[in-house]
Amino acid sequence: MLRQRIGRVESGIEERMSVVYIALPIALLLALAGVIAFIWAVRSGQLDDLETPSLRILGDDDAPPPPDPPELKSEE
């Protein structure tokens, strides 16, 4: 009786541990993809200048916006 109970517990642990065989490689692949994306971003210059884009909004526009078109009034 005790061996049957121990066998059930052990088989339950083995069934739960089989998830690790799937989850661990997926997690490692995702981590590797993140590292590769980071290295690509650094090499392609994505992280070179972090201040200019935030300051660009403060500058004035070169040309004023075009005026609104005149309204056409129909004569009746």
N, CA and C of each residue as an Amber inpcrd file, in Angstrom:
protein
   228
   0.8260000  -1.1880000   0.0000000   0.0000000   0.0000000   0.0000000
   0.8730000   1.2560000   0.0000000   1.8930000   1.2720000   0.8280000
   2.7830000   2.4330000   0.9150000   3.5410000   2.6280000  -0.3870000
   3.9520000   1.5200000  -1.0260000   4.6650000   1.6410000  -2.2990000
   3.7710000   2.2120000  -3.3840000   2.5160000   1.8470000  -3.3880000
   1.5960000   2.3930000  -4.3800000   1.4480000   3.8990000  -4.1920000
   1.3380000   4.3250000  -2.9240000   1.1780000   5.7560000  -2.6360000
   2.4450000   6.5150000  -3.0360000   3.6010000   5.9590000  -2.7260000
   4.8620000   6.6060000  -3.0950000   4.9820000   6.6530000  -4.6140000
   4.5840000   5.5900000  -5.2950000   4.6370000   5.5660000  -6.7500000
   3.7570000   6.6360000  -7.3680000   2.5820000   6.8690000  -6.7770000
   1.7000000   7.9080000  -7.2960000   2.2950000   9.2950000  -7.0980000
   2.8900000   9.5110000  -5.9330000   3.5000000  10.8090000  -5.6640000
   4.6630000  11.0490000  -6.6080000   5.5020000  10.0510000  -6.7980000
   6.6480000  10.2070000  -7.6850000   6.2030000  10.4290000  -9.1260000
   5.1830000   9.7240000  -9.5680000   4.7380000   9.9200000 -10.9410000
   4.1270000  11.2990000 -11.1100000   3.4790000  11.8340000 -10.0850000
   2.9490000  13.1920000 -10.1550000   4.0550000  14.2180000 -10.2660000
   5.1300000  14.0020000  -9.5510000   6.2740000  14.9170000  -9.6290000
   6.8980000  14.8440000 -11.0140000   7.0040000  13.6440000 -11.5530000
   7.5820000  13.5030000 -12.8880000   6.7140000  14.1800000 -13.9310000
   5.4000000  14.0810000 -13.7810000   4.5100000  14.7370000 -14.7330000
   4.6340000  16.2470000 -14.6450000   4.7660000  16.7760000 -13.4290000
   4.9180000  18.2180000 -13.2750000   6.2970000  18.6760000 -13.7380000
   7.2940000  17.8610000 -13.5760000   8.6470000  18.2240000 -13.9910000
   8.7850000  18.2010000 -15.5130000   7.9230000  17.4880000 -16.2140000
   8.0320000  17.4380000 -17.6660000   7.7570000  18.8130000 -18.2800000
   7.0620000  19.6820000 -17.5660000   6.8140000  21.0400000 -18.0510000
   8.1340000  21.8080000 -18.1390000   9.0600000  21.5040000 -17.2650000
  10.3550000  22.1810000 -17.2660000  11.0970000  21.9130000 -18.5700000
  10.9210000  20.7280000 -19.1120000  11.6080000  20.3720000 -20.3500000
  11.0990000  21.1950000 -21.5330000   9.9060000  21.7440000 -21.4140000
   9.3560000  22.5980000 -22.4640000   9.5990000  24.0710000 -22.1470000
   9.3620000  24.4620000 -20.9020000   9.4370000  25.8770000 -20.5190000
  10.8710000  26.4040000 -20.5100000  11.8080000  25.6160000 -20.0690000
  13.1950000  26.0800000 -19.9760000  13.7960000  26.4010000 -21.3440000
  13.6750000  25.5430000 -22.3510000  14.2140000  25.9310000 -23.6670000
  13.5160000  27.1490000 -24.2660000  12.2040000  27.2650000 -24.0520000
  11.4910000  28.4380000 -24.5680000  12.0080000  29.7000000 -23.8830000
  12.2090000  29.6470000 -22.5780000  12.7280000  30.8100000 -21.8490000
  14.1360000  31.1600000 -22.3150000  14.9520000  30.1570000 -22.5510000
  16.3110000  30.4220000 -23.0260000  16.3080000  31.0260000 -24.4270000
  15.4180000  30.5610000 -25.2920000  15.3210000  31.1330000 -26.6380000
  14.8450000  32.5840000 -26.5890000  13.8920000  32.8850000 -25.7290000
  13.4250000  34.2640000 -25.5910000  14.5240000  35.1670000 -25.0520000
  15.2780000  34.6730000 -24.0840000  16.3850000  35.4650000 -23.5470000
  17.4460000  35.6980000 -24.6230000  17.7490000  34.6900000 -25.4010000
  18.7210000  34.8320000 -26.4820000  18.2300000  35.8350000 -27.5210000
  16.9310000  35.7930000 -27.8370000  16.3750000  36.7520000 -28.7920000
  16.4810000  38.1780000 -28.2460000  16.2660000  38.3670000 -26.9590000
  16.4050000  39.6900000 -26.3510000  17.8290000  40.1980000 -26.4130000
  18.7840000  39.3360000 -26.1460000  20.1910000  39.7290000 -26.2080000
  20.5820000  40.0830000 -27.6420000  20.1260000  39.2910000 -28.5950000
  20.4350000  39.5730000 -30.0010000  19.8100000  40.8950000 -30.4350000
  18.5720000  41.1620000 -30.0110000  17.9200000  42.4300000 -30.3630000
  18.6510000  43.6110000 -29.7410000  19.1230000  43.4740000 -28.5210000
  19.8780000  44.5430000 -27.8740000  21.1890000  44.8080000 -28.5990000
  21.9150000  43.7540000 -28.9480000  23.1810000  43.9170000 -29.6560000
  22.9440000  44.5760000 -31.0120000  21.8840000  44.1720000 -31.7260000
  21.5500000  44.8000000 -33.0040000  21.2540000  46.2800000 -32.8270000
  20.5030000  46.6340000 -31.7800000  20.1490000  48.0350000 -31.5510000
  21.3880000  48.8710000 -31.2570000  22.3100000  48.3360000 -30.5080000
  23.5370000  49.0810000 -30.1880000  24.3990000  49.2460000 -31.4370000
  24.5470000  48.1920000 -32.2080000  25.4010000  48.2700000 -33.3990000
  24.8210000  49.1530000 -34.4980000  23.4850000  49.2220000 -34.5760000
  22.8790000  50.0220000 -35.6390000  22.6790000  51.4730000 -35.2430000
  23.0690000  51.8470000 -34.0380000  23.0140000  53.2420000 -33.6320000
  21.6940000  53.6700000 -33.0220000  20.8540000  52.7440000 -32.6370000
  19.5630000  53.0910000 -32.0590000  19.7140000  53.7900000 -30.7100000
  20.7950000  53.5550000 -30.0160000  20.9830000  54.1120000 -28.6740000
  22.0560000  55.1900000 -28.6260000  22.4350000  55.7410000 -29.7710000
  23.5100000  56.7300000 -29.7930000  23.1190000  58.0530000 -29.1560000
  22.0080000  58.6220000 -29.5330000  21.6200000  59.9510000 -29.0610000
  20.2460000  59.8660000 -28.4130000  20.2130000  59.9290000 -27.1000000
  18.9520000  59.8170000 -26.3830000  18.3630000  61.1700000 -26.0100000
  19.1380000  62.2660000 -26.1430000  18.6630000  63.5720000 -25.6950000
  18.0290000  64.4010000 -26.8160000  18.5360000  64.3370000 -28.0150000
  18.0490000  65.1990000 -29.0970000  16.5710000  65.0050000 -29.4110000
  16.0560000  63.7730000 -29.5130000  14.6270000  63.6450000 -29.8330000
  13.7190000  64.3070000 -28.7950000  14.0910000  64.2780000 -27.5410000
  13.2400000  64.9070000 -26.5290000  13.3470000  66.4250000 -26.5600000
  14.4630000  66.9700000 -27.0430000  14.6210000  68.4210000 -27.1300000
  14.0660000  68.9860000 -28.4390000  13.8840000  68.1490000 -29.4330000
  13.4160000  68.5990000 -30.7280000  12.0120000  69.2060000 -30.6510000
  11.2070000  68.7360000 -29.7330000   9.8450000  69.2450000 -29.6140000
   9.8310000  70.6860000 -29.1160000  10.8840000  71.1230000 -28.4480000
  10.9280000  72.4710000 -27.8930000  11.2910000  73.5260000 -28.9320000
  11.8660000  73.1250000 -30.0400000  12.2820000  74.0840000 -31.0670000
  11.0980000  74.6120000 -31.8550000  11.2870000  75.8210000 -32.4230000
  10.2460000  76.4080000 -33.2570000  10.2410000  75.7530000 -34.6310000
   9.0890000  75.8080000 -35.2620000   8.9940000  75.3100000 -36.6270000
   9.7030000  76.2820000 -37.5580000  10.2330000  75.7790000 -38.6460000
  10.9230000  76.6340000 -39.6070000   9.9530000  77.5640000 -40.3350000
   8.8480000  77.0500000 -40.7350000   7.8850000  77.8560000 -41.4880000
   6.5620000  77.9030000 -40.7230000   5.8850000  79.0350000 -40.8080000
   4.5850000  79.0850000 -40.1400000   3.5860000  78.1880000 -40.8620000
   2.5590000  77.7600000 -40.1780000   1.5770000  76.8940000 -40.8440000
   0.8430000  77.6630000 -41.9310000   0.4030000  76.9880000 -42.9630000
  -0.2970000  77.6810000 -44.0530000  -1.6300000  78.2450000 -43.5500000
  -2.0520000  79.3620000 -44.1390000  -3.3270000  79.9450000 -43.7010000
  -4.4980000  79.0610000 -44.1280000  -5.6040000  79.2510000 -43.4350000
  -6.8070000  78.4890000 -43.7750000  -7.3200000  78.9610000 -45.1400000
  -7.8280000  78.0520000 -45.9240000  -8.3570000  78.4740000 -47.2380000
  -9.5990000  79.3490000 -47.0280000  -9.7840000  80.3170000 -47.9120000
 -10.9570000  81.2050000 -47.7680000 -12.2360000  80.4140000 -48.0190000
 -13.2410000  80.8120000 -47.2870000 -14.5200000  80.1220000 -47.4390000
 -15.2190000  80.6440000 -48.6910000 -15.7680000  79.7670000 -49.4400000
 -16.4880000  80.1410000 -50.6500000 -17.9510000  80.3960000 -50.2950000
 -18.4000000  81.5850000 -50.5690000 -19.7940000  81.9280000 -50.2740000
 -20.5780000  81.8790000 -51.5880000 -21.6400000  81.1690000 -51.5680000
 -22.4630000  81.1050000 -52.7600000 -23.4700000  82.2380000 -52.7450000
 -23.6210000  82.8860000 -53.8720000 -24.5610000  83.9990000 -53.9730000
 -25.8810000  83.4890000 -54.4920000 -26.9180000  83.7490000 -53.7800000
 -28.2340000  83.2790000 -54.1840000 -29.1100000  84.3950000 -54.5910000
